[in-house]
Amino acid sequence: MDMSKSMEEKIIRYDPEADILVIKIAEGHLHDEVLLDNDVVIQFDKDGKIIGIEVWDASKRGLKEISRLLE
């Protein structure tokens, strides 16, 4: 596995207006999403591979600080 390529595909960003932390895991088009009971959304491509994760109310969980570390 080419680690440099997989690291380039991963993106973490924080949307302050929506208070959502978005973690992009892989390239792909969103096909389906599953909302877990803890306000976490898992995003899937058409093959069922996870391509992203959203964490809602990120500031209440202390997670928006993660995006600041990457700036």
N, C-alpha and C positions, 0 to 999 in steps of 0.2 A: 504494500500500500504506500502510495506517495504521500508522505506526511505534509509536505509543503503545500500540495494542492488542497488537502483536506483542511488545513488551517486557514487558507485563503477563503474558503467557502463559508467558514463560520463567522457570523457577525452578531454582535450583541449591541442593541441600542435601546434607549429609553425614550418614551414619548411622554413628556411631562403633562400635556393637556389631557391625555387619556389615562395617565398613570399606569402605563403598561410597559413592562420589560419584554422585549422581543429577542429571542435567540434563534437565529437562522442556523440550521445545522447542515443543510445540503441544498444544492440547486434543485429546482423542480417547480412544477406548477401545482398550486394548491388544488386538491381534489376533494378533500374531506377534512372536517375538524371534529374533535371530540372535546367537550367541556367537562372537565373533572369537577367533582364537588368542592374543590378548594380554590376555585377561580383560576385554574390553569387550563389552557387550551393547547391540545396537541394537534399539530397540522400534518396531514399526510398527502403524499402524491398519489397518482392513479395506481401505483403498484403497492400501495400500503406502507411505503417507507416513510419514516418520520422526517419531515423537512424543516420543521420549526416548532417552537414552543413560545407561548405567550403567558406571562404572569400578570394578571390583573391586580390592581391595588398594590403595585410594587413598592410604593413609598411606605405603606403601612407594614410591609414585611422587611423593610430595610434593604431591599434589593436594588433600588435605583443607584446605590453607591457602586455597584458593579460596573455600570456603564461609565462612571467617572474615572475608574481605574484605567480604562482603555483609551481615554482621550490623550 
